[in-house]
Amino acid sequence: MPDTLSRTPDVDRDLALDHGLTDDEYDEILDRLGRTPSFVELGVYSVMWSEHCSYKNSIALLQTLPTEGEHLLAEVGEE
């Protein structure tokens, strides 16, 4: 296998930001791991902490919606 295919980029704050993480989230990763994450670890964190998986930005809005009433299509937890 050519050497260029087996190398992964060095992980730094700029790469974390490119992956959609915030400065605070990158700092949290550093604190949790006690070291700089590998490229694969950075990818896993960026996916798991994405809006799609964690609702990190929309959770505040979702919490304002009604949880009971005649117009609900599904009960909380059933969706």
Phi and psi restraints in degrees (range 20) as a CNS / XPLOR table:
assign (resid 1 and name C) (resid 2 and name N)
       (resid 2 and name CA) (resid 2 and name C) 1.0 -61.9 20.0 2
assign (resid 2 and name N) (resid 2 and name CA)
       (resid 2 and name C) (resid 3 and name N) 1.0 145.6 20.0 2
assign (resid 2 and name C) (resid 3 and name N)
       (resid 3 and name CA) (resid 3 and name C) 1.0 -58.0 20.0 2
assign (resid 3 and name N) (resid 3 and name CA)
       (resid 3 and name C) (resid 4 and name N) 1.0 -33.5 20.0 2
assign (resid 3 and name C) (resid 4 and name N)
       (resid 4 and name CA) (resid 4 and name C) 1.0 -66.9 20.0 2
assign (resid 4 and name N) (resid 4 and name CA)
       (resid 4 and name C) (resid 5 and name N) 1.0 -23.9 20.0 2
assign (resid 4 and name C) (resid 5 and name N)
       (resid 5 and name CA) (resid 5 and name C) 1.0 -81.9 20.0 2
assign (resid 5 and name N) (resid 5 and name CA)
       (resid 5 and name C) (resid 6 and name N) 1.0 -22.7 20.0 2
assign (resid 5 and name C) (resid 6 and name N)
       (resid 6 and name CA) (resid 6 and name C) 1.0 -93.6 20.0 2
assign (resid 6 and name N) (resid 6 and name CA)
       (resid 6 and name C) (resid 7 and name N) 1.0 -7.8 20.0 2
assign (resid 6 and name C) (resid 7 and name N)
       (resid 7 and name CA) (resid 7 and name C) 1.0 -89.9 20.0 2
assign (resid 7 and name N) (resid 7 and name CA)
       (resid 7 and name C) (resid 8 and name N) 1.0 145.6 20.0 2
assign (resid 7 and name C) (resid 8 and name N)
       (resid 8 and name CA) (resid 8 and name C) 1.0 -116.2 20.0 2
assign (resid 8 and name N) (resid 8 and name CA)
       (resid 8 and name C) (resid 9 and name N) 1.0 155.2 20.0 2
assign (resid 8 and name C) (resid 9 and name N)
       (resid 9 and name CA) (resid 9 and name C) 1.0 -66.5 20.0 2
assign (resid 9 and name N) (resid 9 and name CA)
       (resid 9 and name C) (resid 10 and name N) 1.0 152.0 20.0 2
assign (resid 9 and name C) (resid 10 and name N)
       (resid 10 and name CA) (resid 10 and name C) 1.0 -69.4 20.0 2
assign (resid 10 and name N) (resid 10 and name CA)
       (resid 10 and name C) (resid 11 and name N) 1.0 135.7 20.0 2
assign (resid 10 and name C) (resid 11 and name N)
       (resid 11 and name CA) (resid 11 and name C) 1.0 -88.6 20.0 2
assign (resid 11 and name N) (resid 11 and name CA)
       (resid 11 and name C) (resid 12 and name N) 1.0 131.6 20.0 2
assign (resid 11 and name C) (resid 12 and name N)
       (resid 12 and name CA) (resid 12 and name C) 1.0 -148.4 20.0 2
assign (resid 12 and name N) (resid 12 and name CA)
       (resid 12 and name C) (resid 13 and name N) 1.0 -179.8 20.0 2
assign (resid 12 and name C) (resid 13 and name N)
       (resid 13 and name CA) (resid 13 and name C) 1.0 -58.7 20.0 2
assign (resid 13 and name N) (resid 13 and name CA)
       (resid 13 and name C) (resid 14 and name N) 1.0 -41.7 20.0 2
assign (resid 13 and name C) (resid 14 and name N)
       (resid 14 and name CA) (resid 14 and name C) 1.0 -61.4 20.0 2
assign (resid 14 and name N) (resid 14 and name CA)
       (resid 14 and name C) (resid 15 and name N) 1.0 -40.7 20.0 2
assign (resid 14 and name C) (resid 15 and name N)
       (resid 15 and name CA) (resid 15 and name C) 1.0 -66.3 20.0 2
assign (resid 15 and name N) (resid 15 and name CA)
       (resid 15 and name C) (resid 16 and name N) 1.0 -38.7 20.0 2
assign (resid 15 and name C) (resid 16 and name N)
       (resid 16 and name CA) (resid 16 and name C) 1.0 -61.5 20.0 2
assign (resid 16 and name N) (resid 16 and name CA)
       (resid 16 and name C) (resid 17 and name N) 1.0 -42.9 20.0 2
assign (resid 16 and name C) (resid 17 and name N)
       (resid 17 and name CA) (resid 17 and name C) 1.0 -64.4 20.0 2
assign (resid 17 and name N) (resid 17 and name CA)
       (resid 17 and name C) (resid 18 and name N) 1.0 -38.4 20.0 2
assign (resid 17 and name C) (resid 18 and name N)
       (resid 18 and name CA) (resid 18 and name C) 1.0 -62.6 20.0 2
assign (resid 18 and name N) (resid 18 and name CA)
       (resid 18 and name C) (resid 19 and name N) 1.0 -27.6 20.0 2
assign (resid 18 and name C) (resid 19 and name N)
       (resid 19 and name CA) (resid 19 and name C) 1.0 -85.1 20.0 2
assign (resid 19 and name N) (resid 19 and name CA)
       (resid 19 and name C) (resid 20 and name N) 1.0 3.1 20.0 2
assign (resid 19 and name C) (resid 20 and name N)
       (resid 20 and name CA) (resid 20 and name C) 1.0 91.5 20.0 2
assign (resid 20 and name N) (resid 20 and name CA)
       (resid 20 and name C) (resid 21 and name N) 1.0 5.2 20.0 2
assign (resid 20 and name C) (resid 21 and name N)
       (resid 21 and name CA) (resid 21 and name C) 1.0 -84.1 20.0 2
assign (resid 21 and name N) (resid 21 and name CA)
       (resid 21 and name C) (resid 22 and name N) 1.0 154.1 20.0 2
assign (resid 21 and name C) (resid 22 and name N)
       (resid 22 and name CA) (resid 22 and name C) 1.0 -90.6 20.0 2
assign (resid 22 and name N) (resid 22 and name CA)
       (resid 22 and name C) (resid 23 and name N) 1.0 169.0 20.0 2
assign (resid 22 and name C) (resid 23 and name N)
       (resid 23 and name CA) (resid 23 and name C) 1.0 -58.4 20.0 2
assign (resid 23 and name N) (resid 23 and name CA)
       (resid 23 and name C) (resid 24 and name N) 1.0 -43.7 20.0 2
assign (resid 23 and name C) (resid 24 and name N)
       (resid 24 and name CA) (resid 24 and name C) 1.0 -63.5 20.0 2
assign (resid 24 and name N) (resid 24 and name CA)
       (resid 24 and name C) (resid 25 and name N) 1.0 -40.0 20.0 2
assign (resid 24 and name C) (resid 25 and name N)
       (resid 25 and name CA) (resid 25 and name C) 1.0 -65.9 20.0 2
assign (resid 25 and name N) (resid 25 and name CA)
       (resid 25 and name C) (resid 26 and name N) 1.0 -40.4 20.0 2
assign (resid 25 and name C) (resid 26 and name N)
       (resid 26 and name CA) (resid 26 and name C) 1.0 -64.2 20.0 2
assign (resid 26 and name N) (resid 26 and name CA)
       (resid 26 and name C) (resid 27 and name N) 1.0 -41.2 20.0 2
assign (resid 26 and name C) (resid 27 and name N)
       (resid 27 and name CA) (resid 27 and name C) 1.0 -61.3 20.0 2
assign (resid 27 and name N) (resid 27 and name CA)
       (resid 27 and name C) (resid 28 and name N) 1.0 -39.1 20.0 2
assign (resid 27 and name C) (resid 28 and name N)
       (resid 28 and name CA) (resid 28 and name C) 1.0 -63.4 20.0 2
assign (resid 28 and name N) (resid 28 and name CA)
       (resid 28 and name C) (resid 29 and name N) 1.0 -41.0 20.0 2
assign (resid 28 and name C) (resid 29 and name N)
       (resid 29 and name CA) (resid 29 and name C) 1.0 -61.8 20.0 2
assign (resid 29 and name N) (resid 29 and name CA)
       (resid 29 and name C) (resid 30 and name N) 1.0 -46.1 20.0 2
assign (resid 29 and name C) (resid 30 and name N)
       (resid 30 and name CA) (resid 30 and name C) 1.0 -59.4 20.0 2
assign (resid 30 and name N) (resid 30 and name CA)
       (resid 30 and name C) (resid 31 and name N) 1.0 -42.4 20.0 2
assign (resid 30 and name C) (resid 31 and name N)
       (resid 31 and name CA) (resid 31 and name C) 1.0 -65.2 20.0 2
assign (resid 31 and name N) (resid 31 and name CA)
       (resid 31 and name C) (resid 32 and name N) 1.0 -44.7 20.0 2
assign (resid 31 and name C) (resid 32 and name N)
       (resid 32 and name CA) (resid 32 and name C) 1.0 -65.2 20.0 2
assign (resid 32 and name N) (resid 32 and name CA)
       (resid 32 and name C) (resid 33 and name N) 1.0 -42.5 20.0 2
assign (resid 32 and name C) (resid 33 and name N)
       (resid 33 and name CA) (resid 33 and name C) 1.0 -84.7 20.0 2
assign (resid 33 and name N) (resid 33 and name CA)
       (resid 33 and name C) (resid 34 and name N) 1.0 -26.1 20.0 2
assign (resid 33 and name C) (resid 34 and name N)
       (resid 34 and name CA) (resid 34 and name C) 1.0 73.6 20.0 2
assign (resid 34 and name N) (resid 34 and name CA)
       (resid 34 and name C) (resid 35 and name N) 1.0 18.2 20.0 2
assign (resid 34 and name C) (resid 35 and name N)
       (resid 35 and name CA) (resid 35 and name C) 1.0 -167.5 20.0 2
assign (resid 35 and name N) (resid 35 and name CA)
       (resid 35 and name C) (resid 36 and name N) 1.0 173.0 20.0 2
assign (resid 35 and name C) (resid 36 and name N)
       (resid 36 and name CA) (resid 36 and name C) 1.0 -73.1 20.0 2
assign (resid 36 and name N) (resid 36 and name CA)
       (resid 36 and name C) (resid 37 and name N) 1.0 133.2 20.0 2
assign (resid 36 and name C) (resid 37 and name N)
       (resid 37 and name CA) (resid 37 and name C) 1.0 -69.9 20.0 2
assign (resid 37 and name N) (resid 37 and name CA)
       (resid 37 and name C) (resid 38 and name N) 1.0 155.8 20.0 2
assign (resid 37 and name C) (resid 38 and name N)
       (resid 38 and name CA) (resid 38 and name C) 1.0 -73.1 20.0 2
assign (resid 38 and name N) (resid 38 and name CA)
       (resid 38 and name C) (resid 39 and name N) 1.0 169.6 20.0 2
assign (resid 38 and name C) (resid 39 and name N)
       (resid 39 and name CA) (resid 39 and name C) 1.0 -59.8 20.0 2
assign (resid 39 and name N) (resid 39 and name CA)
       (resid 39 and name C) (resid 40 and name N) 1.0 -42.4 20.0 2
assign (resid 39 and name C) (resid 40 and name N)
       (resid 40 and name CA) (resid 40 and name C) 1.0 -66.1 20.0 2
assign (resid 40 and name N) (resid 40 and name CA)
       (resid 40 and name C) (resid 41 and name N) 1.0 -44.5 20.0 2
assign (resid 40 and name C) (resid 41 and name N)
       (resid 41 and name CA) (resid 41 and name C) 1.0 -60.4 20.0 2
assign (resid 41 and name N) (resid 41 and name CA)
       (resid 41 and name C) (resid 42 and name N) 1.0 -42.2 20.0 2
assign (resid 41 and name C) (resid 42 and name N)
       (resid 42 and name CA) (resid 42 and name C) 1.0 -59.6 20.0 2
assign (resid 42 and name N) (resid 42 and name CA)
       (resid 42 and name C) (resid 43 and name N) 1.0 -42.3 20.0 2
assign (resid 42 and name C) (resid 43 and name N)
       (resid 43 and name CA) (resid 43 and name C) 1.0 -62.3 20.0 2
assign (resid 43 and name N) (resid 43 and name CA)
       (resid 43 and name C) (resid 44 and name N) 1.0 -41.3 20.0 2
assign (resid 43 and name C) (resid 44 and name N)
       (resid 44 and name CA) (resid 44 and name C) 1.0 -64.8 20.0 2
assign (resid 44 and name N) (resid 44 and name CA)
       (resid 44 and name C) (resid 45 and name N) 1.0 -47.5 20.0 2
assign (resid 44 and name C) (resid 45 and name N)
       (resid 45 and name CA) (resid 45 and name C) 1.0 -59.7 20.0 2
assign (resid 45 and name N) (resid 45 and name CA)
       (resid 45 and name C) (resid 46 and name N) 1.0 -43.9 20.0 2
assign (resid 45 and name C) (resid 46 and name N)
       (resid 46 and name CA) (resid 46 and name C) 1.0 -64.6 20.0 2
assign (resid 46 and name N) (resid 46 and name CA)
       (resid 46 and name C) (resid 47 and name N) 1.0 -34.4 20.0 2
assign (resid 46 and name C) (resid 47 and name N)
       (resid 47 and name CA) (resid 47 and name C) 1.0 -73.6 20.0 2
assign (resid 47 and name N) (resid 47 and name CA)
       (resid 47 and name C) (resid 48 and name N) 1.0 -47.5 20.0 2
assign (resid 47 and name C) (resid 48 and name N)
       (resid 48 and name CA) (resid 48 and name C) 1.0 -67.8 20.0 2
assign (resid 48 and name N) (resid 48 and name CA)
       (resid 48 and name C) (resid 49 and name N) 1.0 -29.5 20.0 2
assign (resid 48 and name C) (resid 49 and name N)
       (resid 49 and name CA) (resid 49 and name C) 1.0 -97.4 20.0 2
assign (resid 49 and name N) (resid 49 and name CA)
       (resid 49 and name C) (resid 50 and name N) 1.0 12.2 20.0 2
assign (resid 49 and name C) (resid 50 and name N)
       (resid 50 and name CA) (resid 50 and name C) 1.0 -74.2 20.0 2
assign (resid 50 and name N) (resid 50 and name CA)
       (resid 50 and name C) (resid 51 and name N) 1.0 162.0 20.0 2
assign (resid 50 and name C) (resid 51 and name N)
       (resid 51 and name CA) (resid 51 and name C) 1.0 -58.1 20.0 2
assign (resid 51 and name N) (resid 51 and name CA)
       (resid 51 and name C) (resid 52 and name N) 1.0 -39.6 20.0 2
assign (resid 51 and name C) (resid 52 and name N)
       (resid 52 and name CA) (resid 52 and name C) 1.0 -59.4 20.0 2
assign (resid 52 and name N) (resid 52 and name CA)
       (resid 52 and name C) (resid 53 and name N) 1.0 -40.2 20.0 2
assign (resid 52 and name C) (resid 53 and name N)
       (resid 53 and name CA) (resid 53 and name C) 1.0 -92.1 20.0 2
assign (resid 53 and name N) (resid 53 and name CA)
       (resid 53 and name C) (resid 54 and name N) 1.0 -33.7 20.0 2
assign (resid 53 and name C) (resid 54 and name N)
       (resid 54 and name CA) (resid 54 and name C) 1.0 -113.5 20.0 2
assign (resid 54 and name N) (resid 54 and name CA)
       (resid 54 and name C) (resid 55 and name N) 1.0 -8.5 20.0 2
assign (resid 54 and name C) (resid 55 and name N)
       (resid 55 and name CA) (resid 55 and name C) 1.0 53.7 20.0 2
assign (resid 55 and name N) (resid 55 and name CA)
       (resid 55 and name C) (resid 56 and name N) 1.0 35.8 20.0 2
assign (resid 55 and name C) (resid 56 and name N)
       (resid 56 and name CA) (resid 56 and name C) 1.0 -62.6 20.0 2
assign (resid 56 and name N) (resid 56 and name CA)
       (resid 56 and name C) (resid 57 and name N) 1.0 -28.1 20.0 2
assign (resid 56 and name C) (resid 57 and name N)
       (resid 57 and name CA) (resid 57 and name C) 1.0 -98.6 20.0 2
assign (resid 57 and name N) (resid 57 and name CA)
       (resid 57 and name C) (resid 58 and name N) 1.0 -30.1 20.0 2
assign (resid 57 and name C) (resid 58 and name N)
       (resid 58 and name CA) (resid 58 and name C) 1.0 -93.9 20.0 2
assign (resid 58 and name N) (resid 58 and name CA)
       (resid 58 and name C) (resid 59 and name N) 1.0 -7.9 20.0 2
assign (resid 58 and name C) (resid 59 and name N)
       (resid 59 and name CA) (resid 59 and name C) 1.0 -59.7 20.0 2
assign (resid 59 and name N) (resid 59 and name CA)
       (resid 59 and name C) (resid 60 and name N) 1.0 -37.7 20.0 2
assign (resid 59 and name C) (resid 60 and name N)
       (resid 60 and name CA) (resid 60 and name C) 1.0 -63.0 20.0 2
assign (resid 60 and name N) (resid 60 and name CA)
       (resid 60 and name C) (resid 61 and name N) 1.0 -41.2 20.0 2
assign (resid 60 and name C) (resid 61 and name N)
       (resid 61 and name CA) (resid 61 and name C) 1.0 -69.0 20.0 2
assign (resid 61 and name N) (resid 61 and name CA)
       (resid 61 and name C) (resid 62 and name N) 1.0 -43.4 20.0 2
assign (resid 61 and name C) (resid 62 and name N)
       (resid 62 and name CA) (resid 62 and name C) 1.0 -59.9 20.0 2
assign (resid 62 and name N) (resid 62 and name CA)
       (resid 62 and name C) (resid 63 and name N) 1.0 -33.6 20.0 2
assign (resid 62 and name C) (resid 63 and name N)
       (resid 63 and name CA) (resid 63 and name C) 1.0 -71.1 20.0 2
assign (resid 63 and name N) (resid 63 and name CA)
       (resid 63 and name C) (resid 64 and name N) 1.0 -13.9 20.0 2
assign (resid 63 and name C) (resid 64 and name N)
       (resid 64 and name CA) (resid 64 and name C) 1.0 -87.9 20.0 2
assign (resid 64 and name N) (resid 64 and name CA)
       (resid 64 and name C) (resid 65 and name N) 1.0 -10.6 20.0 2
assign (resid 64 and name C) (resid 65 and name N)
       (resid 65 and name CA) (resid 65 and name C) 1.0 -78.3 20.0 2
assign (resid 65 and name N) (resid 65 and name CA)
       (resid 65 and name C) (resid 66 and name N) 1.0 151.2 20.0 2
assign (resid 65 and name C) (resid 66 and name N)
       (resid 66 and name CA) (resid 66 and name C) 1.0 -64.6 20.0 2
assign (resid 66 and name N) (resid 66 and name CA)
       (resid 66 and name C) (resid 67 and name N) 1.0 147.8 20.0 2
assign (resid 66 and name C) (resid 67 and name N)
       (resid 67 and name CA) (resid 67 and name C) 1.0 -110.0 20.0 2
assign (resid 67 and name N) (resid 67 and name CA)
       (resid 67 and name C) (resid 68 and name N) 1.0 -2.4 20.0 2
assign (resid 67 and name C) (resid 68 and name N)
       (resid 68 and name CA) (resid 68 and name C) 1.0 -152.1 20.0 2
assign (resid 68 and name N) (resid 68 and name CA)
       (resid 68 and name C) (resid 69 and name N) 1.0 158.4 20.0 2
assign (resid 68 and name C) (resid 69 and name N)
       (resid 69 and name CA) (resid 69 and name C) 1.0 137.0 20.0 2
assign (resid 69 and name N) (resid 69 and name CA)
       (resid 69 and name C) (resid 70 and name N) 1.0 168.3 20.0 2
assign (resid 69 and name C) (resid 70 and name N)
       (resid 70 and name CA) (resid 70 and name C) 1.0 -71.6 20.0 2
assign (resid 70 and name N) (resid 70 and name CA)
       (resid 70 and name C) (resid 71 and name N) 1.0 -17.7 20.0 2
assign (resid 70 and name C) (resid 71 and name N)
       (resid 71 and name CA) (resid 71 and name C) 1.0 -93.4 20.0 2
assign (resid 71 and name N) (resid 71 and name CA)
       (resid 71 and name C) (resid 72 and name N) 1.0 0.1 20.0 2
assign (resid 71 and name C) (resid 72 and name N)
       (resid 72 and name CA) (resid 72 and name C) 1.0 -75.3 20.0 2
assign (resid 72 and name N) (resid 72 and name CA)
       (resid 72 and name C) (resid 73 and name N) 1.0 139.2 20.0 2
assign (resid 72 and name C) (resid 73 and name N)
       (resid 73 and name CA) (resid 73 and name C) 1.0 -85.2 20.0 2
assign (resid 73 and name N) (resid 73 and name CA)
       (resid 73 and name C) (resid 74 and name N) 1.0 -27.1 20.0 2
assign (resid 73 and name C) (resid 74 and name N)
       (resid 74 and name CA) (resid 74 and name C) 1.0 -148.5 20.0 2
assign (resid 74 and name N) (resid 74 and name CA)
       (resid 74 and name C) (resid 75 and name N) 1.0 147.7 20.0 2
assign (resid 74 and name C) (resid 75 and name N)
       (resid 75 and name CA) (resid 75 and name C) 1.0 -70.5 20.0 2
assign (resid 75 and name N) (resid 75 and name CA)
       (resid 75 and name C) (resid 76 and name N) 1.0 157.7 20.0 2
assign (resid 75 and name C) (resid 76 and name N)
       (resid 76 and name CA) (resid 76 and name C) 1.0 -57.9 20.0 2
assign (resid 76 and name N) (resid 76 and name CA)
       (resid 76 and name C) (resid 77 and name N) 1.0 130.9 20.0 2
assign (resid 76 and name C) (resid 77 and name N)
       (resid 77 and name CA) (resid 77 and name C) 1.0 91.8 20.0 2
assign (resid 77 and name N) (resid 77 and name CA)
       (resid 77 and name C) (resid 78 and name N) 1.0 -14.3 20.0 2
assign (resid 77 and name C) (resid 78 and name N)
       (resid 78 and name CA) (resid 78 and name C) 1.0 -88.2 20.0 2
assign (resid 78 and name N) (resid 78 and name CA)
       (resid 78 and name C) (resid 79 and name N) 1.0 -16.0 20.0 2
